[in-house]
Amino acid sequence: MNKEAKNFPKRVKEVRRQLGLSQEELAHELGVSFATVNRWENGRTSPSKLAKASFRNFCSEMASQGKLSHD
């Protein structure tokens, strides 16, 4: 497991915390199910390349709007 995959659950939780979003709200923003976000946060599954890219793009957009700080 690479470092990015290992840190992904923490990153998802931190993004949600900073944005004040529930798992369901983040799932809606990313176009995935609540269960998917829940599994990511609990480290039970890893996102696909497409989902990972979508999450990165979402984070970049939120950061460009000043709503999310980079880690």
C-alpha positions as protocol buffer text, in pm:
chain_id: "A"
residue {
  index: 1
  type: MET
  ca { x: 0 y: 0 z: 0 }
}
residue {
  index: 2
  type: ASN
  ca { x: 151 y: 332 z: -101 }
}
residue {
  index: 3
  type: LYS
  ca { x: 156 y: 641 z: 119 }
}
residue {
  index: 4
  type: GLU
  ca { x: -128 y: 814 z: -68 }
}
residue {
  index: 5
  type: ALA
  ca { x: -355 y: 509 z: -31 }
}
residue {
  index: 6
  type: LYS
  ca { x: -264 y: 477 z: 337 }
}
residue {
  index: 7
  type: ASN
  ca { x: -346 y: 845 z: 405 }
}
residue {
  index: 8
  type: PHE
  ca { x: -661 y: 860 z: 191 }
}
residue {
  index: 9
  type: PRO
  ca { x: -908 y: 781 z: 475 }
}
residue {
  index: 10
  type: LYS
  ca { x: -759 y: 1059 z: 689 }
}
residue {
  index: 11
  type: ARG
  ca { x: -765 y: 1300 z: 395 }
}
residue {
  index: 12
  type: VAL
  ca { x: -1134 y: 1233 z: 325 }
}
residue {
  index: 13
  type: LYS
  ca { x: -1223 y: 1292 z: 690 }
}
residue {
  index: 14
  type: GLU
  ca { x: -1016 y: 1611 z: 703 }
}
residue {
  index: 15
  type: VAL
  ca { x: -1172 y: 1749 z: 385 }
}
residue {
  index: 16
  type: ARG
  ca { x: -1520 y: 1683 z: 522 }
}
residue {
  index: 17
  type: ARG
  ca { x: -1429 y: 1845 z: 855 }
}
residue {
  index: 18
  type: GLN
  ca { x: -1290 y: 2158 z: 691 }
}
residue {
  index: 19
  type: LEU
  ca { x: -1592 y: 2192 z: 463 }
}
residue {
  index: 20
  type: GLY
  ca { x: -1846 y: 2101 z: 729 }
}
residue {
  index: 21
  type: LEU
  ca { x: -1995 y: 1826 z: 513 }
}
residue {
  index: 22
  type: SER
  ca { x: -2156 y: 1499 z: 614 }
}
residue {
  index: 23
  type: GLN
  ca { x: -2051 y: 1179 z: 442 }
}
residue {
  index: 24
  type: GLU
  ca { x: -2376 y: 1193 z: 247 }
}
residue {
  index: 25
  type: GLU
  ca { x: -2313 y: 1552 z: 134 }
}
residue {
  index: 26
  type: LEU
  ca { x: -1959 y: 1474 z: 21 }
}
residue {
  index: 27
  type: ALA
  ca { x: -2085 y: 1166 z: -162 }
}
residue {
  index: 28
  type: HIS
  ca { x: -2335 y: 1382 z: -348 }
}
residue {
  index: 29
  type: GLU
  ca { x: -2065 y: 1633 z: -443 }
}
residue {
  index: 30
  type: LEU
  ca { x: -1845 y: 1352 z: -579 }
}
residue {
  index: 31
  type: GLY
  ca { x: -2124 y: 1156 z: -746 }
}
residue {
  index: 32
  type: VAL
  ca { x: -2072 y: 845 z: -535 }
}
residue {
  index: 33
  type: SER
  ca { x: -2284 y: 674 z: -272 }
}
residue {
  index: 34
  type: PHE
  ca { x: -2279 y: 747 z: 99 }
}
residue {
  index: 35
  type: ALA
  ca { x: -2159 y: 389 z: 154 }
}
residue {
  index: 36
  type: THR
  ca { x: -1862 y: 451 z: -74 }
}
residue {
  index: 37
  type: VAL
  ca { x: -1747 y: 756 z: 125 }
}
residue {
  index: 38
  type: ASN
  ca { x: -1804 y: 563 z: 448 }
}
residue {
  index: 39
  type: ARG
  ca { x: -1590 y: 272 z: 324 }
}
residue {
  index: 40
  type: TRP
  ca { x: -1315 y: 512 z: 211 }
}
residue {
  index: 41
  type: GLU
  ca { x: -1304 y: 678 z: 553 }
}
residue {
  index: 42
  type: ASN
  ca { x: -1296 y: 345 z: 733 }
}
residue {
  index: 43
  type: GLY
  ca { x: -1021 y: 219 z: 503 }
}
residue {
  index: 44
  type: ARG
  ca { x: -1235 y: -74 z: 391 }
}
residue {
  index: 45
  type: THR
  ca { x: -1201 y: 12 z: 22 }
}
residue {
  index: 46
  type: SER
  ca { x: -977 y: 230 z: -188 }
}
residue {
  index: 47
  type: PRO
  ca { x: -1116 y: 461 z: -453 }
}
residue {
  index: 48
  type: SER
  ca { x: -1081 y: 383 z: -822 }
}
residue {
  index: 49
  type: LYS
  ca { x: -847 y: 598 z: -1025 }
}
residue {
  index: 50
  type: LEU
  ca { x: -1148 y: 790 z: -1157 }
}
residue {
  index: 51
  type: ALA
  ca { x: -1290 y: 846 z: -810 }
}
residue {
  index: 52
  type: LYS
  ca { x: -950 y: 952 z: -679 }
}
residue {
  index: 53
  type: ALA
  ca { x: -916 y: 1202 z: -964 }
}
residue {
  index: 54
  type: SER
  ca { x: -1266 y: 1333 z: -893 }
}
residue {
  index: 55
  type: PHE
  ca { x: -1179 y: 1377 z: -525 }
}
residue {
  index: 56
  type: ARG
  ca { x: -855 y: 1560 z: -612 }
}
residue {
  index: 57
  type: ASN
  ca { x: -1039 y: 1788 z: -854 }
}
residue {
  index: 58
  type: PHE
  ca { x: -1307 y: 1859 z: -593 }
}
residue {
  index: 59
  type: CYS
  ca { x: -1038 y: 1944 z: -335 }
}
residue {
  index: 60
  type: SER
  ca { x: -855 y: 2169 z: -582 }
}
residue {
  index: 61
  type: GLU
  ca { x: -1177 y: 2353 z: -662 }
}
residue {
  index: 62
  type: MET
  ca { x: -1260 y: 2401 z: -293 }
}
residue {
  index: 63
  type: ALA
  ca { x: -903 y: 2521 z: -226 }
}
residue {
  index: 64
  type: SER
  ca { x: -921 y: 2769 z: -515 }
}
residue {
  index: 65
  type: GLN
  ca { x: -1239 y: 2908 z: -360 }
}
residue {
  index: 66
  type: GLY
  ca { x: -1061 y: 2944 z: -26 }
}
residue {
  index: 67
  type: LYS
  ca { x: -1284 y: 2687 z: 141 }
}
residue {
  index: 68
  type: LEU
  ca { x: -1017 y: 2422 z: 190 }
}
residue {
  index: 69
  type: SER
  ca { x: -655 y: 2447 z: 297 }
}
residue {
  index: 70
  type: HIS
  ca { x: -391 y: 2227 z: 138 }
}
residue {
  index: 71
  type: ASP
  ca { x: -215 y: 1983 z: 361 }
}
